[in-house]
Amino acid sequence: MKILNGIKFAENDKEFTGSLFDPGGTCYGFCRVKKRSIIFMTHQKKIFAFAGHILGTASKREELGGIWYSYGVPEIFGGESLSVSESQKCLDELSSGKDRLGRIYK
């Protein structure tokens, strides 16, 4: 499970279901850890954001056959009001953890 700006994201269905009964709160959606980035999805597995060297928006583009990345910060993470230092703090929170297989994410 990844927590970004106080919002939980599950790495699989089991974690998401387990969060429904967690007193700390339910997950907002899912995340997929890739080699150099993390893709964030809603609870319906619709891609909406990514984190790598920057935090930005993303969407699935069927006509292009892939994911469309852009530099705007999603509203759920603070939108345009999120400063560069706050954005870097969010990315530092993510990089301090491990993925579900125990690999250190950097």
C-alpha positions as CSV (number, residue, x, y, z in Angstrom):
1,M,0.0,0.0,0.0
2,K,1.2,3.5,-0.9
3,I,0.2,6.7,0.9
4,L,0.6,9.9,-1.0
5,N,-0.4,13.2,0.7
6,G,-2.5,11.2,3.3
7,I,-4.4,9.3,0.6
8,K,-4.1,5.5,0.5
9,F,-3.7,3.5,-2.7
10,A,-3.7,-0.4,-2.7
11,E,-1.3,-2.4,-4.8
12,N,-3.8,-5.3,-5.3
13,D,-7.5,-6.2,-4.7
14,K,-6.7,-7.9,-1.4
15,E,-5.2,-4.8,0.1
16,F,-8.1,-2.7,-1.2
17,T,-10.7,-5.0,0.3
18,G,-8.8,-5.1,3.6
19,S,-8.8,-1.3,3.8
20,L,-12.6,-1.3,3.8
21,F,-12.5,-2.5,7.4
22,D,-9.4,-0.6,8.4
23,P,-10.1,2.1,11.1
24,G,-7.4,4.2,9.4
25,G,-9.6,4.7,6.3
26,T,-10.5,3.1,3.0
27,C,-8.1,3.3,0.0
28,Y,-9.0,5.8,-2.7
29,G,-7.9,3.5,-5.5
30,F,-5.0,1.4,-6.8
31,C,-1.4,2.0,-7.7
32,R,0.9,0.0,-10.0
33,V,4.6,0.2,-9.2
34,K,6.7,0.2,-12.3
35,K,10.5,0.3,-12.6
36,R,10.9,4.1,-12.4
37,S,7.4,5.3,-11.6
38,I,4.1,4.7,-10.0
39,I,0.7,4.8,-11.8
40,F,-2.3,5.8,-9.7
41,M,-5.8,4.6,-10.6
42,T,-9.3,5.2,-9.1
43,H,-11.2,2.3,-7.5
44,Q,-12.5,1.5,-10.9
45,K,-8.9,1.2,-12.2
46,K,-9.1,4.3,-14.4
47,I,-5.6,5.9,-14.6
48,F,-5.5,9.5,-13.4
49,A,-2.0,10.3,-12.1
50,F,1.7,9.2,-12.1
51,A,4.7,9.8,-9.9
52,G,8.3,9.5,-11.1
53,H,10.7,12.4,-11.0
54,I,7.6,14.6,-11.0
55,L,4.0,14.3,-9.9
56,G,1.5,14.7,-12.8
57,T,-1.7,13.7,-14.4
58,A,-2.1,10.7,-16.7
59,S,-4.9,9.1,-18.7
60,K,-5.4,5.9,-20.8
61,R,-5.5,6.8,-24.5
62,E,-7.0,3.9,-26.4
63,E,-6.5,5.6,-29.8
64,L,-2.8,6.1,-29.1
65,G,-2.4,2.6,-27.6
66,G,-0.9,3.8,-24.3
67,I,-0.9,6.2,-21.4
68,W,-0.9,10.0,-21.9
69,Y,1.2,11.9,-19.4
70,S,1.0,15.6,-18.6
71,Y,2.5,18.0,-16.0
72,G,-0.6,19.2,-14.2
73,V,-1.0,18.0,-10.6
74,P,-4.3,16.2,-10.0
75,E,-6.9,17.9,-7.8
76,I,-6.9,15.0,-5.3
77,F,-3.2,15.8,-4.5
78,G,-3.8,19.6,-4.2
79,G,-4.0,20.6,-7.8
80,E,-2.2,23.7,-8.9
81,S,-2.0,25.0,-5.3
82,L,0.6,22.3,-4.5
83,S,4.0,24.0,-4.3
84,V,7.2,22.4,-5.7
85,S,8.4,21.7,-2.2
86,E,5.2,20.0,-1.2
87,S,5.2,18.0,-4.4
88,Q,8.8,16.9,-3.6
89,K,7.8,16.0,-0.1
90,C,5.0,13.7,-1.5
91,L,7.6,12.0,-3.9
92,D,10.0,11.5,-1.0
93,E,7.2,9.8,1.0
94,L,6.8,7.3,-1.9
95,S,10.5,6.7,-2.4
96,S,11.0,5.7,1.3
97,G,8.8,2.6,1.0
98,K,8.9,-0.9,-0.5
99,D,6.6,-2.4,-3.0
100,R,4.4,-5.5,-2.3
101,L,7.3,-7.9,-3.2
102,G,9.6,-6.2,-0.7
103,R,11.8,-4.4,-3.3
104,I,12.9,-0.9,-2.3
105,Y,11.4,1.7,-4.6
106,K,13.6,4.6,-5.6
